[in-house]
Amino acid sequence: MAITAALVKELRDKTGAGMMDAKKALTETGGDMEAAVDWLRTKGLAKAAKKSGRTAAEGLVAVEVAGGKGVAVEVNSETDFVAKNAEFQEMVAGIAKAALEADDIDALKAADLGGKSVEDTLTDKIATIGENMTLRRMAKVEGETVVSYMHNAAVPGMGKIGVLVAMTGGDEAFGRQIAMHVAAANPASLGADDLDPAVLEKERQVQVDIARESGKPEQVIEKIIEGRMKKFLSEITLLGQAFVVNPDLTVEAAAKEAGATITGFVRLEVGEGIEKEAEDFAAEVAKAAQG
């Protein structure tokens, strides 16, 4: 029986196994789907399907910088215990290196990692380590100088919050200060022009509603809104924020003093935006007992 791409996909959907493993299972069993499922189970390669529904909100962010290019990736696991596992850390480091040459996350999933795709490598690790894992995000910056910073580093280049800053002029020491600022202040964008218009409009509408509640004349309200929007932008844009190293200066002013122009940044934090399920202790024990 011919082993078609459709058969391989069906088996992958059923078991969560990697593409090459699914193809091998079908080849070994003459294309018999049920036999192929059993073959994967005996090899321990069908475990991933059982894990895929679990929330993976822990893990690591890894950063890599080379030749004016920087990349950050987030790989999630279910528990922080796995994030401290040397085998998991080695895989994440490999994924980050591969990401330097990938244009987007789909290309990264297909990239080679020691003879297997990144996606298949993840599937294999789910089976061997026994937790759900996901390659959630990657982000890149390029510039004359790219500086990285890792907050709460587990090992060099990997931790809970990874930051990249791209700039022209200045030096690496200043760039690192900016990266530390980004880690602490978590700006939404570089400047006002880079901010999502929807975010800006939503805040403006909130301020309009607040101002109108005061009952002041419309011309006064407009001035109040203008002032509050300037304050809002100074709080959420990197260039407008007060510099943590010297709060008397904005980041933009500090960069000017340092002879630098900040051209971009990336900040990834493990689990950011993932809704974790709340479980009581008894539920956790029961879940662990079930495997």
PASEBA-1860 file (N, C-alpha, C; in nm, 3 decimals):
! residues 291
1> MAITAALV> 0.085/-0.121/0.000/0.000/0.000/0.000/0.089/0.125/0.000 ~ 0.055/0.221/-0.087/0.133/0.345/-0.094/0.114/0.429/0.031 ~ 0.225/0.481/0.083/0.219/0.566/0.202/0.207/0.711/0.155 ~ 0.086/0.761/0.153/0.061/0.897/0.102/0.076/1.001/0.212 ~ 0.089/1.125/0.169/0.100/1.236/0.265/-0.026/1.247/0.349 ~ -0.141/1.215/0.289/-0.268/1.221/0.362/-0.271/1.118/0.475 ~ -0.217/0.998/0.448/-0.211/0.894/0.551/-0.120/0.937/0.666 ~ -0.007/0.992/0.629/0.089/1.038/0.731/0.025/1.146/0.818
9> KELRDKTG> -0.046/1.240/0.753/-0.113/1.348/0.828/-0.219/1.291/0.922 ~ -0.296/1.194/0.874/-0.400/1.134/0.956/-0.341/1.069/1.081 ~ -0.229/0.997/1.061/-0.165/0.931/1.175/-0.108/1.033/1.273 ~ -0.051/1.141/1.220/0.003/1.248/1.306/-0.109/1.311/1.388 ~ -0.224/1.333/1.323/-0.338/1.392/1.394/-0.389/1.300/1.504 ~ -0.385/1.170/1.479/-0.434/1.073/1.576/-0.342/1.061/1.697 ~ -0.211/1.070/1.671/-0.114/1.035/1.775/-0.028/1.149/1.825 ~ -0.015/1.255/1.745/0.076/1.363/1.783/0.221/1.330/1.754
17> AGMMDAKK> 0.246/1.219/1.684/0.383/1.179/1.652/0.442/1.270/1.545 ~ 0.575/1.272/1.535/0.643/1.351/1.433/0.621/1.293/1.294 ~ 0.646/1.376/1.192/0.621/1.335/1.054/0.701/1.211/1.014 ~ 0.831/1.212/1.044/0.916/1.099/1.006/0.878/0.972/1.083 ~ 0.841/0.989/1.210/0.800/0.874/1.290/0.669/0.816/1.238 ~ 0.577/0.904/1.199/0.449/0.857/1.145/0.470/0.783/1.014 ~ 0.554/0.837/0.930/0.582/0.772/0.802/0.647/0.635/0.822 ~ 0.741/0.627/0.917/0.808/0.500/0.944/0.709/0.398/0.999
25> ALTETGGD> 0.618/0.442/1.086/0.519/0.351/1.144/0.430/0.291/1.035 ~ 0.388/0.374/0.941/0.303/0.327/0.832/0.379/0.234/0.738 ~ 0.505/0.266/0.716/0.588/0.179/0.632/0.606/0.042/0.697 ~ 0.633/0.044/0.828/0.656/-0.081/0.902/0.531/-0.168/0.908 ~ 0.414/-0.106/0.899/0.288/-0.181/0.915/0.210/-0.191/0.784 ~ 0.275/-0.161/0.673/0.210/-0.175/0.543/0.092/-0.083/0.522 ~ 0.093/0.031/0.589/-0.014/0.129/0.572/-0.136/0.105/0.657 ~ -0.130/0.007/0.747/-0.243/-0.023/0.836/-0.246/0.082/0.948
33> MEAAVDWL> -0.350/0.165/0.947/-0.356/0.278/1.040/-0.356/0.234/1.187 ~ -0.441/0.138/1.221/-0.450/0.095/1.360/-0.320/0.028/1.406 ~ -0.262/-0.051/1.318/-0.134/-0.116/1.351/-0.024/-0.012/1.368 ~ -0.032/0.095/1.286/0.068/0.201/1.295/0.055/0.276/1.428 ~ -0.071/0.296/1.473/-0.093/0.359/1.604/-0.030/0.274/1.713 ~ -0.052/0.144/1.707/0.005/0.053/1.807/0.157/0.053/1.801 ~ 0.211/0.059/1.679/0.357/0.061/1.662/0.417/0.184/1.731 ~ 0.352/0.298/1.712/0.399/0.421/1.775/0.387/0.413/1.927
41> RTKGLAKA> 0.278/0.352/1.973/0.260/0.339/2.118/0.370/0.254/2.179 ~ 0.407/0.147/2.112/0.512/0.060/2.167/0.647/0.131/2.170 ~ 0.665/0.224/2.079/0.791/0.300/2.075/0.786/0.422/2.166 ~ 0.670/0.443/2.230/0.657/0.560/2.319/0.641/0.690/2.245 ~ 0.604/0.685/2.117/0.597/0.805/2.035/0.455/0.859/2.019 ~ 0.359/0.792/2.078/0.220/0.841/2.070/0.179/0.914/2.197 ~ 0.270/0.928/2.291/0.238/0.996/2.417/0.203/1.142/2.396 ~ 0.263/1.202/2.295/0.245/1.346/2.276/0.099/1.385/2.262
49> AKKSGRTA> 0.020/1.298/2.200/-0.122/1.331/2.180/-0.194/1.347/2.313 ~ -0.157/1.266/2.412/-0.222/1.274/2.543/-0.184/1.402/2.615 ~ -0.068/1.456/2.584/-0.019/1.574/2.655/-0.066/1.705/2.591 ~ -0.107/1.698/2.464/-0.126/1.822/2.387/-0.236/1.913/2.439 ~ -0.330/1.859/2.520/-0.437/1.943/2.572/-0.401/2.015/2.699 ~ -0.286/1.984/2.756/-0.247/2.047/2.883/-0.190/2.187/2.861 ~ -0.214/2.274/2.956/-0.164/2.411/2.946/-0.014/2.416/2.971 ~ 0.058/2.471/2.874/0.203/2.488/2.888/0.231/2.636/2.903
57> AEGLVAVE> 0.252/2.682/3.027/0.271/2.825/3.053/0.403/2.854/3.121 ~ 0.482/2.749/3.148/0.617/2.768/3.201/0.715/2.755/3.084 ~ 0.842/2.733/3.113/0.939/2.714/3.006/1.049/2.817/3.009 ~ 1.101/2.850/2.890/1.215/2.940/2.879/1.203/3.031/2.758 ~ 1.260/3.149/2.773/1.289/3.236/2.659/1.438/3.228/2.635 ~ 1.478/3.214/2.509/1.621/3.211/2.474/1.650/3.321/2.373 ~ 1.768/3.381/2.382/1.808/3.485/2.287/1.940/3.447/2.222 ~ 1.954/3.486/2.096/2.078/3.467/2.020/2.105/3.594/1.941
65> VAGGKGVA> 2.231/3.634/1.936/2.272/3.753/1.860/2.392/3.717/1.773 ~ 2.386/3.756/1.646/2.499/3.733/1.555/2.490/3.829/1.438 ~ 2.602/3.896/1.410/2.612/3.981/1.291/2.503/4.085/1.274 ~ 2.475/4.162/1.378/2.374/4.267/1.367/2.232/4.217/1.363 ~ 2.214/4.091/1.401/2.081/4.031/1.401/2.059/3.963/1.536 ~ 1.940/3.981/1.594/1.908/3.917/1.720/1.773/3.850/1.712 ~ 1.758/3.736/1.781/1.631/3.665/1.782/1.601/3.617/1.922 ~ 1.474/3.618/1.956/1.428/3.564/2.085/1.318/3.463/2.056
73> VEVNSETD> 1.322/3.349/2.125/1.218/3.248/2.110/1.163/3.210/2.247 ~ 1.037/3.174/2.250/0.974/3.124/2.372/0.930/2.981/2.349 ~ 0.981/2.890/2.432/0.941/2.749/2.427/0.880/2.716/2.562 ~ 0.755/2.672/2.560/0.682/2.649/2.685/0.677/2.502/2.725 ~ 0.670/2.482/2.855/0.649/2.351/2.914/0.538/2.367/3.019 ~ 0.494/2.255/3.074/0.387/2.262/3.175/0.439/2.309/3.310 ~ 0.562/2.268/3.344/0.615/2.298/3.478/0.751/2.365/3.470 ~ 0.782/2.440/3.575/0.913/2.503/3.585/1.023/2.398/3.606
81> FVAKNAEF> 0.984/2.283/3.660/1.079/2.173/3.680/1.141/2.132/3.547 ~ 1.060/2.120/3.443/1.111/2.082/3.311/1.200/2.192/3.255 ~ 1.165/2.319/3.282/1.247/2.431/3.234/1.389/2.425/3.290 ~ 1.406/2.357/3.404/1.538/2.344/3.465/1.611/2.217/3.419 ~ 1.544/2.140/3.333/1.599/2.015/3.282/1.704/2.044/3.174 ~ 1.823/1.986/3.187/1.933/2.013/3.094/1.897/1.971/2.951 ~ 1.821/1.864/2.937/1.781/1.815/2.805/1.688/1.917/2.736 ~ 1.595/1.971/2.814/1.505/2.074/2.762/1.583/2.200/2.725
89> QEMVAGIA> 1.673/2.241/2.811/1.753/2.362/2.786/1.839/2.348/2.661 ~ 1.895/2.230/2.640/1.976/2.206/2.521/1.892/2.219/2.394 ~ 1.770/2.167/2.400/1.680/2.178/2.285/1.645/2.324/2.258 ~ 1.612/2.399/2.363/1.574/2.540/2.346/1.690/2.621/2.288 ~ 1.812/2.593/2.333/1.930/2.662/2.280/1.946/2.634/2.130 ~ 1.923/2.508/2.091/1.931/2.472/1.949/1.825/2.541/1.866 ~ 1.705/2.551/1.921/1.596/2.619/1.850/1.629/2.766/1.830 ~ 1.686/2.830/1.932/1.721/2.972/1.922/1.826/2.995/1.813
97> KAALEADD> 1.925/2.907/1.805/2.028/2.919/1.701/1.966/2.902/1.562 ~ 1.877/2.804/1.550/1.809/2.782/1.421/1.724/2.902/1.382 ~ 1.670/2.972/1.481/1.581/3.086/1.456/1.652/3.203/1.389 ~ 1.783/3.211/1.408/1.858/3.320/1.344/1.842/3.320/1.192 ~ 1.823/3.201/1.136/1.812/3.188/0.990/1.667/3.169/0.943 ~ 1.571/3.172/1.035/1.430/3.152/0.998/1.357/3.285/0.985 ~ 1.272/3.296/0.885/1.199/3.422/0.861/1.079/3.438/0.954 ~ 1.017/3.325/0.992/0.901/3.331/1.080/0.890/3.201/1.157
105> IDALKAAD> 0.788/3.190/1.241/0.778/3.073/1.328/0.747/2.946/1.251 ~ 0.674/2.956/1.139/0.647/2.837/1.058/0.776/2.784/0.996 ~ 0.860/2.877/0.948/0.989/2.836/0.892/1.077/2.776/1.000 ~ 1.068/2.830/1.121/1.147/2.776/1.232/1.102/2.635/1.266 ~ 0.973/2.609/1.268/0.923/2.475/1.298/0.974/2.373/1.198 ~ 0.991/2.417/1.073/1.037/2.327/0.967/1.189/2.318/0.959 ~ 1.259/2.406/1.031/1.407/2.411/1.023/1.470/2.284/1.080 ~ 1.588/2.253/1.028/1.660/2.134/1.072/1.724/2.155/1.208
113> LGGKSVED> 1.711/2.053/1.293/1.774/2.055/1.425/1.830/1.915/1.450 ~ 1.955/1.896/1.413/2.020/1.767/1.434/1.960/1.654/1.353 ~ 1.916/1.684/1.231/1.862/1.579/1.145/1.711/1.564/1.148 ~ 1.645/1.635/1.236/1.499/1.637/1.242/1.452/1.781/1.239 ~ 1.325/1.800/1.201/1.271/1.936/1.207/1.255/1.977/1.353 ~ 1.249/2.106/1.376/1.225/2.158/1.511/1.092/2.104/1.564 ~ 0.990/2.102/1.478/0.858/2.054/1.521/0.864/1.907/1.565 ~ 0.933/1.823/1.487/0.943/1.681/1.522/1.029/1.661/1.647
121> TLTDKIAT> 1.130/1.744/1.663/1.214/1.737/1.783/1.132/1.766/1.908 ~ 1.045/1.868/1.898/0.956/1.900/2.010/0.864/1.782/2.042 ~ 0.808/1.720/1.938/0.718/1.607/1.958/0.791/1.493/2.029 ~ 0.913/1.468/1.987/0.993/1.362/2.051/1.018/1.393/2.198 ~ 1.045/1.519/2.227/1.073/1.557/2.367/0.947/1.545/2.453 ~ 0.831/1.575/2.394/0.706/1.557/2.467/0.691/1.412/2.510 ~ 0.726/1.322/2.418/0.715/1.179/2.447/0.815/1.134/2.552 ~ 0.938/1.183/2.544/1.042/1.135/2.636/1.036/1.203/2.773
129> IGENMTLR> 1.008/1.334/2.775/1.004/1.406/2.902/0.868/1.391/2.969 ~ 0.762/1.380/2.889/0.631/1.352/2.946/0.546/1.473/2.979 ~ 0.579/1.588/2.920/0.498/1.709/2.938/0.467/1.770/2.804 ~ 0.354/1.842/2.797/0.325/1.917/2.677/0.426/2.031/2.662 ~ 0.469/2.056/2.540/0.563/2.165/2.511/0.518/2.233/2.382 ~ 0.539/2.361/2.375/0.502/2.435/2.254/0.609/2.538/2.220 ~ 0.634/2.553/2.091/0.715/2.664/2.042/0.616/2.775/2.014 ~ 0.611/2.870/2.105/0.501/2.968/2.103/0.529/3.093/2.020
137> RMAKVEGE> 0.648/3.150/2.037/0.675/3.279/1.971/0.821/3.291/1.931 ~ 0.845/3.370/1.830/0.981/3.417/1.801/0.971/3.561/1.754 ~ 1.074/3.639/1.780/1.076/3.779/1.738/1.219/3.819/1.708 ~ 1.235/3.905/1.609/1.369/3.944/1.563/1.387/4.095/1.561 ~ 1.512/4.136/1.575/1.550/4.275/1.548/1.682/4.274/1.471 ~ 1.704/4.378/1.394/1.832/4.395/1.324/1.877/4.539/1.341 ~ 2.008/4.559/1.343/2.060/4.694/1.357/2.212/4.697/1.353 ~ 2.263/4.817/1.359/2.409/4.835/1.362/2.468/4.763/1.482
145> TVVSYMHN> 2.401/4.777/1.596/2.437/4.707/1.719/2.311/4.643/1.777 ~ 2.322/4.516/1.812/2.211/4.447/1.880/2.264/4.393/2.012 ~ 2.196/4.430/2.120/2.238/4.391/2.255/2.127/4.307/2.318 ~ 2.167/4.203/2.391/2.067/4.118/2.457/2.081/4.128/2.608 ~ 1.972/4.098/2.676/1.972/4.092/2.822/1.872/3.985/2.865 ~ 1.912/3.905/2.962/1.825/3.799/3.013/1.800/3.822/3.161 ~ 1.674/3.840/3.196/1.637/3.858/3.336/1.600/3.723/3.395 ~ 1.644/3.699/3.517/1.621/3.568/3.582/1.675/3.454/3.495
153> AAVPGMGK> 1.801/3.465/3.457/1.862/3.364/3.370/1.873/3.230/3.441 ~ 1.829/3.124/3.371/1.846/2.988/3.422/1.987/2.940/3.390 ~ 2.029/2.966/3.267/2.166/2.943/3.218/2.193/3.059/3.122 ~ 2.318/3.082/3.082/2.346/3.193/2.992/2.259/3.190/2.866 ~ 2.193/3.305/2.839/2.111/3.316/2.719/1.971/3.263/2.730 ~ 1.934/3.210/2.846/1.799/3.155/2.865/1.745/3.190/3.002 ~ 1.616/3.227/3.007/1.555/3.261/3.135/1.409/3.295/3.119 ~ 1.359/3.379/3.210/1.217/3.410/3.213/1.178/3.531/3.127
161> IGVLVAMT> 1.267/3.630/3.118/1.241/3.748/3.036/1.363/3.774/2.949 ~ 1.345/3.769/2.819/1.453/3.796/2.725/1.429/3.925/2.650 ~ 1.533/4.007/2.639/1.521/4.138/2.572/1.631/4.154/2.468 ~ 1.595/4.213/2.355/1.690/4.252/2.251/1.668/4.401/2.221 ~ 1.777/4.473/2.205/1.768/4.615/2.169/1.858/4.640/2.049 ~ 1.804/4.703/1.946/1.881/4.740/1.827/1.902/4.891/1.827 ~ 2.023/4.933/1.791/2.050/5.078/1.790/2.166/5.111/1.697 ~ 2.176/5.237/1.665/2.292/5.288/1.594/2.363/5.384/1.689
169> GGDEAFGR> 2.495/5.388/1.681/2.571/5.471/1.773/2.571/5.415/1.913 ~ 2.627/5.491/2.007/2.633/5.445/2.145/2.727/5.326/2.160 ~ 2.721/5.261/2.275/2.804/5.142/2.295/2.721/5.032/2.361 ~ 2.782/4.915/2.375/2.710/4.799/2.428/2.666/4.820/2.573 ~ 2.747/4.892/2.649/2.712/4.917/2.790/2.582/4.995/2.799 ~ 2.568/5.098/2.715/2.443/5.175/2.713/2.328/5.089/2.663 ~ 2.355/5.011/2.559/2.253/4.922/2.505/2.202/4.824/2.609 ~ 2.292/4.776/2.693/2.251/4.683/2.799/2.163/4.754/2.902
177> QIAMHVAA> 2.195/4.881/2.932/2.110/4.958/3.025/1.968/4.972/2.968 ~ 1.961/4.998/2.839/1.829/5.011/2.774/1.755/4.878/2.779 ~ 1.827/4.769/2.755/1.765/4.636/2.758/1.713/4.604/2.898 ~ 1.789/4.642/3.001/1.743/4.622/3.138/1.619/4.707/3.167 ~ 1.618/4.829/3.113/1.501/4.917/3.127/1.379/4.850/3.064 ~ 1.395/4.796/2.944/1.283/4.730/2.873/1.230/4.613/2.955 ~ 1.321/4.535/3.014/1.280/4.422/3.097/1.194/4.469/3.214 ~ 1.234/4.579/3.276/1.164/4.629/3.395/1.035/4.704/3.361
185> ANPASLGA> 1.040/4.790/3.258/0.928/4.881/3.230/0.826/4.826/3.131 ~ 0.865/4.725/3.054/0.774/4.659/2.959/0.697/4.757/2.870 ~ 0.768/4.838/2.791/0.699/4.933/2.703/0.618/4.860/2.595 ~ 0.511/4.923/2.551/0.423/4.863/2.449/0.477/4.883/2.308 ~ 0.556/4.989/2.287/0.611/5.015/2.154/0.733/5.105/2.168 ~ 0.806/5.123/2.058/0.923/5.210/2.059/0.881/5.356/2.078 ~ 0.790/5.402/1.995/0.741/5.540/2.004/0.593/5.545/1.972 ~ 0.538/5.666/1.969/0.395/5.683/1.944/0.356/5.632/1.805
193> DDLDPAVL> 0.444/5.650/1.707/0.412/5.608/1.570/0.405/5.457/1.556 ~ 0.469/5.384/1.648/0.470/5.237/1.640/0.359/5.173/1.721 ~ 0.286/5.253/1.796/0.183/5.199/1.884/0.061/5.156/1.803 ~ 0.002/5.046/1.842/-0.119/4.995/1.778/-0.228/5.103/1.785 ~ -0.280/5.149/1.671/-0.383/5.254/1.672/-0.505/5.217/1.757 ~ -0.536/5.088/1.764/-0.651/5.044/1.843/-0.629/5.071/1.991 ~ -0.505/5.053/2.037/-0.471/5.079/2.177/-0.486/5.229/2.207 ~ -0.437/5.309/2.112/-0.443/5.455/2.127/-0.589/5.503/2.130
201> EKERQVQV> -0.669/5.451/2.039/-0.809/5.492/2.030/-0.890/5.450/2.153 ~ -0.860/5.330/2.202/-0.930/5.281/2.321/-0.901/5.369/2.441 ~ -0.774/5.406/2.459/-0.737/5.492/2.571/-0.798/5.631/2.556 ~ -0.798/5.680/2.433/-0.857/5.813/2.410/-1.005/5.814/2.447 ~ -1.076/5.707/2.409/-1.218/5.700/2.438/-1.244/5.694/2.589 ~ -1.159/5.621/2.659/-1.170/5.613/2.805/-1.152/5.752/2.866 ~ -1.052/5.824/2.817/-1.026/5.958/2.870/-1.138/6.056/2.835 ~ -1.199/6.040/2.718/-1.313/6.123/2.679/-1.429/6.101/2.777
209> DIARESGK> -1.456/5.974/2.804/-1.567/5.940/2.895/-1.542/5.995/3.035 ~ -1.418/5.982/3.082/-1.383/6.032/3.216/-1.399/6.183/3.222 ~ -1.346/6.250/3.118/-1.350/6.397/3.116/-1.493/6.449/3.110 ~ -1.579/6.383/3.033/-1.718/6.430/3.019/-1.798/6.409/3.147 ~ -1.757/6.312/3.226/-1.823/6.291/3.355/-1.804/6.412/3.448 ~ -1.698/6.489/3.422/-1.669/6.605/3.508/-1.765/6.721/3.483 ~ -1.830/6.719/3.364/-1.925/6.824/3.332/-1.860/6.953/3.285 ~ -1.731/6.950/3.257/-1.661/7.071/3.211/-1.698/7.101/3.065
217> PEQVIEKI> -1.677/7.226/3.022/-1.706/7.265/2.883/-1.621/7.183/2.783 ~ -1.672/7.167/2.661/-1.609/7.081/2.560/-1.466/7.127/2.527 ~ -1.444/7.260/2.520/-1.310/7.309/2.486/-1.209/7.278/2.597 ~ -1.256/7.278/2.719/-1.170/7.244/2.833/-1.141/7.094/2.831 ~ -1.245/7.017/2.799/-1.231/6.871/2.792/-1.122/6.832/2.691 ~ -1.121/6.899/2.575/-1.022/6.868/2.471/-0.880/6.887/2.521 ~ -0.858/6.996/2.599/-0.724/7.021/2.653/-0.687/6.917/2.758 ~ -0.786/6.877/2.838/-0.762/6.775/2.940/-0.721/6.643/2.874
225> IEGRMKKF> -0.795/6.606/2.769/-0.768/6.481/2.698/-0.629/6.484/2.635 ~ -0.595/6.597/2.574/-0.464/6.611/2.509/-0.352/6.589/2.611 ~ -0.367/6.647/2.729/-0.265/6.631/2.833/-0.256/6.489/2.884 ~ -0.372/6.426/2.901/-0.373/6.289/2.952/-0.317/6.190/2.850 ~ -0.341/6.215/2.722/-0.288/6.127/2.618/-0.136/6.138/2.608 ~ -0.083/6.260/2.629/0.063/6.277/2.632/0.123/6.199/2.747 ~ 0.056/6.204/2.862/0.103/6.129/2.978/0.098/5.979/2.952 ~ -0.011/5.934/2.890/-0.027/5.792/2.856/0.087/5.745/2.766
233> LSEITLLG> 0.119/5.824/2.663/0.226/5.787/2.571/0.362/5.785/2.640 ~ 0.381/5.877/2.735/0.509/5.881/2.806/0.526/5.759/2.897 ~ 0.415/5.697/2.933/0.421/5.582/3.023/0.438/5.449/2.949 ~ 0.389/5.441/2.824/0.390/5.310/2.757/0.483/5.299/2.637 ~ 0.540/5.412/2.591/0.636/5.404/2.479/0.778/5.411/2.535 ~ 0.866/5.330/2.480/1.003/5.323/2.530/1.070/5.459/2.528 ~ 1.063/5.530/2.416/1.133/5.658/2.404/1.076/5.763/2.499 ~ 0.950/5.751/2.534/0.886/5.850/2.622/0.899/5.820/2.769
241> QAFVVNPD> 0.935/5.697/2.805/0.942/5.659/2.947/1.059/5.725/3.018 ~ 1.045/5.745/3.149/1.155/5.793/3.232/1.258/5.680/3.242 ~ 1.382/5.710/3.214/1.490/5.610/3.211/1.516/5.558/3.352 ~ 1.511/5.426/3.370/1.526/5.371/3.505/1.662/5.404/3.567 ~ 1.763/5.421/3.483/1.898/5.452/3.534/1.906/5.597/3.581 ~ 1.833/5.685/3.514/1.828/5.827/3.550/1.687/5.880/3.520 ~ 1.595/5.871/3.616/1.456/5.910/3.594/1.435/6.056/3.556 ~ 1.539/6.138/3.571/1.527/6.278/3.530/1.526/6.293/3.377
249> LTVEAAAK> 1.567/6.187/3.308/1.572/6.187/3.161/1.473/6.086/3.106 ~ 1.416/6.119/2.989/1.343/6.016/2.917/1.447/5.923/2.851 ~ 1.402/5.807/2.808/1.493/5.716/2.737/1.546/5.783/2.610 ~ 1.460/5.856/2.542/1.503/5.924/2.420/1.613/6.027/2.450 ~ 1.597/6.103/2.558/1.698/6.202/2.595/1.828/6.135/2.638 ~ 1.817/6.024/2.711/1.936/5.951/2.755/2.012/5.895/2.635 ~ 1.938/5.848/2.536/2.001/5.796/2.415/2.075/5.907/2.340 ~ 2.014/6.024/2.336/2.078/6.137/2.268/2.208/6.174/2.338
257> EAGATITG> 2.207/6.175/2.470/2.330/6.204/2.546/2.438/6.100/2.520 ~ 2.395/5.974/2.498/2.490/5.865/2.476/2.533/5.854/2.330 ~ 2.479/5.942/2.245/2.512/5.939/2.102/2.452/5.819/2.031 ~ 2.337/5.774/2.080/2.273/5.654/2.024/2.132/5.685/1.975 ~ 2.089/5.606/1.877/1.950/5.608/1.832/1.896/5.466/1.844 ~ 1.793/5.452/1.925/1.733/5.319/1.943/1.637/5.295/1.827 ~ 1.657/5.185/1.755/1.579/5.159/1.635/1.476/5.046/1.651 ~ 1.488/4.969/1.758/1.391/4.862/1.779/1.421/4.784/1.906
265> FVRLEVGE> 1.323/4.709/1.951/1.344/4.623/2.068/1.246/4.507/2.065 ~ 1.281/4.404/2.138/1.195/4.287/2.157/1.198/4.252/2.304 ~ 1.082/4.220/2.359/1.075/4.171/2.497/0.979/4.052/2.501 ~ 1.031/3.935/2.535/0.948/3.816/2.551/0.956/3.769/2.695 ~ 0.841/3.744/2.754/0.835/3.693/2.890/0.761/3.559/2.890 ~ 0.817/3.462/2.957/0.759/3.328/2.960/0.615/3.332/3.011 ~ 0.526/3.271/2.934/0.387/3.257/2.978/0.302/3.381/2.969 ~ 0.357/3.490/2.916/0.284/3.616/2.908/0.157/3.598/2.826
273> GIEKEAED> 0.043/3.631/2.886/-0.084/3.623/2.814/-0.149/3.486/2.812 ~ -0.084/3.385/2.869/-0.144/3.251/2.874/-0.229/3.240/3.000 ~ -0.352/3.198/2.981/-0.441/3.182/3.096/-0.416/3.046/3.159 ~ -0.370/3.047/3.283/-0.342/2.922/3.353/-0.468/2.873/3.425 ~ -0.486/2.742/3.421/-0.598/2.683/3.493/-0.565/2.676/3.641 ~ -0.659/2.720/3.725/-0.640/2.711/3.870/-0.681/2.572/3.917 ~ -0.591/2.505/3.987/-0.621/2.373/4.041/-0.588/2.370/4.189 ~ -0.670/2.298/4.266/-0.634/2.283/4.406/-0.534/2.168/4.420
281> FAAEVAKA> -0.475/2.156/4.537/-0.370/2.057/4.557/-0.420/1.915/4.533 ~ -0.541/1.886/4.580/-0.597/1.751/4.564/-0.611/1.717/4.415 ~ -0.653/1.815/4.335/-0.669/1.792/4.191/-0.533/1.763/4.127 ~ -0.430/1.837/4.170/-0.295/1.814/4.116/-0.245/1.674/4.147 ~ -0.269/1.626/4.270/-0.225/1.493/4.309/-0.299/1.388/4.227 ~ -0.430/1.406/4.211/-0.510/1.312/4.134/-0.464/1.306/3.989 ~ -0.431/1.424/3.933/-0.384/1.432/3.795/-0.251/1.362/3.779 ~ -0.161/1.381/3.877/-0.029/1.317/3.872/-0.043/1.166/3.881
289> AQG> -0.138/1.119/3.962/-0.158/0.976/3.979/-0.210/0.910/3.851 ~ -0.285/0.987/3.771/-0.340/0.934/3.645/-0.235/0.929/3.536 ~ -0.125/1.006/3.548/-0.020/1.008/3.449/-0.050/1.099/3.333
END
